[in-house]
Amino acid sequence: MSLFADSRYQWRETYFVLFDHKHRPQAEEVRAALAALGPRLEVSELVANAAGLLESMTILSHADAAGMDVTFVEGEEVKEQIVQLKQEWKGKKSSLKEKSHLERVLHADVRFDVYHFEEVSYLPDEEDDGPLDPGTLLLVLNRLARLCHGEALDPQTGELLE
């Protein structure tokens, strides 16, 4: 079940991990990589295709009041995004390090969509602790990007995340 259907979670933003399809990871490899981040993360709803490659999963971190749905995307939608990024980044001054990251994105042909959710409480005596801490999200994005030799992207700003 997606966190979109769970009333305990409210969607906040979506991030992408863009990569080449030949680096698409096995579902169990992803589970192990996330487990290495510690017991705060709980992976559930892990779905793989017939070859064992990751299709989707849900990640929860109750301690951080965060959740993520991760889904694999390929096809025209990804191609259109790459064309759009090329236009946005045209003429952008970049360091040598940044150029290699930008090139990796521009040669990507698939991605993971990472939908970030906040776990909300409906208890009247609990106060809002302020903005959602993105720490867990950044850890997951970084681990996914390294695992599939890809790059994490904030599509709202067009910026790569390291």
Residue pairs with C-beta under 8 A, 6 or more apart in sequence:
1 45
1 58
2 58
2 69
3 9
3 11
3 58
3 67
3 68
3 69
3 115
3 117
4 11
4 69
4 115
6 67
8 119
8 120
9 67
9 117
9 118
9 119
9 120
10 117
10 118
10 120
11 115
11 116
11 117
12 116
12 117
12 118
12 132
13 116
13 154
13 156
14 113
14 114
14 115
14 116
14 155
15 113
15 114
15 116
15 137
15 141
15 152
15 153
15 154
15 155
15 161
16 81
16 111
16 112
16 113
16 114
16 152
16 153
16 155
17 111
17 112
17 114
17 141
17 144
17 145
17 148
17 150
17 151
17 152
17 153
18 78
18 81
18 82
18 104
18 105
18 108
18 110
18 111
18 150
18 151
18 153
19 104
19 108
19 110
19 111
19 112
19 145
19 148
19 149
19 150
19 151
20 107
20 108
20 109
20 110
20 149
20 150
21 74
21 109
21 110
23 148
23 149
23 150
24 53
24 54
24 72
24 110
24 148
25 33
25 53
25 54
25 147
25 148
26 48
26 52
26 53
26 54
27 46
27 47
27 48
27 52
27 53
27 54
27 55
27 57
28 48
28 52
29 147
30 43
30 46
30 54
30 57
30 144
30 147
31 43
31 46
31 57
33 143
33 147
34 41
34 43
34 59
34 140
34 143
35 41
35 43
36 143
37 139
37 140
37 143
40 61
40 62
40 63
40 64
40 136
41 59
41 60
41 61
41 136
41 140
42 59
42 60
42 61
42 62
43 57
43 58
43 59
44 57
44 58
44 59
44 60
45 56
45 57
45 58
46 54
46 56
46 57
47 54
47 55
47 56
47 57
48 54
48 55
49 55
53 72
54 70
54 72
54 112
55 71
55 72
56 69
56 70
56 71
56 72
57 69
57 70
58 67
58 68
58 69
58 70
59 67
59 68
59 70
59 140
60 66
60 67
60 119
61 67
61 136
62 119
64 133
64 135
64 136
65 118
65 119
65 120
65 129
65 132
66 116
66 117
66 118
66 119
66 132
66 133
66 136
66 137
67 116
67 117
67 118
67 119
68 114
68 115
68 116
68 117
68 136
68 137
68 140
69 114
69 115
69 117
70 112
70 113
70 114
70 115
70 140
70 144
71 112
71 113
71 115
72 110
72 111
72 112
73 110
73 111
73 112
73 113
74 109
74 110
74 111
78 108
78 109
78 110
78 111
79 109
81 111
81 155
82 105
82 106
82 108
82 109
85 105
85 106
85 153
85 158
86 106
88 158
89 102
89 106
89 158
92 102
94 102
98 160
101 151
101 160
101 162
102 160
104 149
104 150
104 151
105 150
105 151
105 153
105 160
108 150
108 151
111 150
112 144
112 148
112 150
114 137
114 140
114 141
114 144
116 132
116 134
116 137
118 132
138 161
141 152
141 161
142 152
142 161
142 162
144 150
144 152
145 151
145 152
151 160
152 160
152 161
152 162
153 159
153 160
153 161
154 160
154 161
